[in-house]
Amino acid sequence: MSLITWFLIFNTLIINSKFSNVVSVTIDECCKINKLNDDCLIKFSKTIIPSLEGKHKGEAGKIAVVGGSVEYTGAPYFAAISALKVGADLVTVLTTENAAPVIKSYSPDLIVIPHHSINISKIIPKNDLIVIGPGLGRSEEALHFAYNVISLCKELKIPLVIDADGLYAVYKNISILKDYPNPGIILTPNKAEAKRLQDAIGVNYGPWYRYWGDYVTVLEKGGIDQFHSSQSKYSWCLQEGGSGRRAGGQGDILSGAMGTFFNWAIKSNICGDLKSFELAPSVASYAAAKFTRLCNFKAYKLNGRNMIASDMLKEIHSAFDDLFL
């Protein structure tokens, strides 16, 4: 690589650009990634946080959450409000007609649209990233809508985070994510959901998470969070933080936060053009997992066994500052 090329990359990494803070990641750190450790991951995580200086509405992210049903209105709310509170500028919930007014009543800060009333081919492209699954339900109608969104995003190369009933949709149509293009997808299954996906793929297929191609990665949630990538050097485990309390809604908080962090990681161009698109899902997943665990820890410390997901939302500000600023 020529001296001029190195100079251009160096300037990409250190300039306080319109999107990122002053980046302290060096060329040497980017070029010598063999295995990501905790110190490296937290450092990379800090580099993706955008500066607030000179910004216009929308530049820090437009996220859409596809989910919600008459039974489950809390899940899409937790995902959407977490994406917004972490730092996205605009968050839209695409949901069913009967769930829309309920979700809208939870917060005036969210855009809530019944998907029957819109042409998704006009709404989806306006967003930087789509989160699919929170509260979606498992009806044929819900699954069909999820498949339409996935297919459209695949065509437009829009990154995805897929959680909850979105993972069930993938399980029922396991090949739908095959060869998904860069910048890719992050799946966020718990142990049971991961087992279901593995069963659908089949035991004869190598590492199951490589089935869909290089740009589909997996954050497997549990007592120990494990990030799986087709490139093992970007994989990691995280056990620190959190508590034993597992109230409903915590996974939705993670998926919403993940949406914002993943969008930032993609746009921040962490290592210039060297490894950014390979590294982005790993760093975003780490940031989201570490952040959610700290929100859980802080909320449990204050509330003990009566802690609920709403208590974790109150800890977003302090957890974010502790980890990233």
C-alpha positions, 0 to 999 in steps of 0.5 A: 500500500502506498504512502499516500494511501496510508496518509488518506486512511490515517486522516479518515481515522483521526479527523473529527468528521461530521459523523464521528467523534475524534477517533483514537483508533490507529491504523496499527490497531485496525490492521492487527486484529486477530482476536477482539478483546474487551479493551479493544471492543470498548475502544472501538465502541467509543469511536462509533458514537457520533458527534452532536456538533453541526448536526441536522435532524436525521443524520444520527439515524432513522430507524424503523421497528417492524412489529407489534400486534393486538397482543403485544404492544409493549415490545415494539415500544421498548425497541423503538424508544430505546433506539431513540433514547440511545441516540437515533434522531427519528424512529418509526414503528410499522405495526398493525392497525389495531396496535397502532393507536395503543403504541402511539399513546405510549409516547409522542416521540415515536412515529407510528404507522399502520402498515396496511395504510402504506406502501412499504416500498415508499417508507422502508427506503427512508430509513437507515436500518430496520429492526424486525420482530418485537411483538410481531406475532406469528400469524400468517399475515405477520409472517408474510409482512416480515418476508416482504420487508426482508425481501425489500431490504435485501434488494435495497441493501438496507441493514437489519436487526432481527429479534423475537418473532422475526427470528420465528419467521426466519425459522419458518423460512430458513433460506430467506436470509441466504446471501444477504448483502453487505452491510448485513444482518444481526440476529439476536436469538436467546438460547432457545431461539438459537437452537430452533434456528440450528435445527432448521439449518440441520446438524450436517451444516458446519457452524450453523451461523455461517449458513446464510453467508458472510454478512449475517452475524449472530448475537446469542443472548444468555448468561454469557452473550456470544457473538458469532461471525463467519470470521472467527477473529470478530467473535467474542463472549461477554459475561460482565454486568447484568443481573439475574432478573429477566423481566419481559422487554429486556430483549426488545431494549437490546434490539432497539439499541442495537439498531442505533449502534449498528447504524452508527458503526456502519456510518462511522467507517471505523477502520477506513476502508480496511475492515469496517464492514466486517467489524461493524456488526461485532462492535455494534453487538458488543456496544448494545450488549454491554450497554443493555447489561449495564442498564439492567445492573443499574435498574436492579441495584435500585429496584431489586426483584421488582425491576421491570423493563421500564426501570431499565429505560430510566438508566439509559442516560447514565449507562451510556455516559459511563460506557461511551463518553 
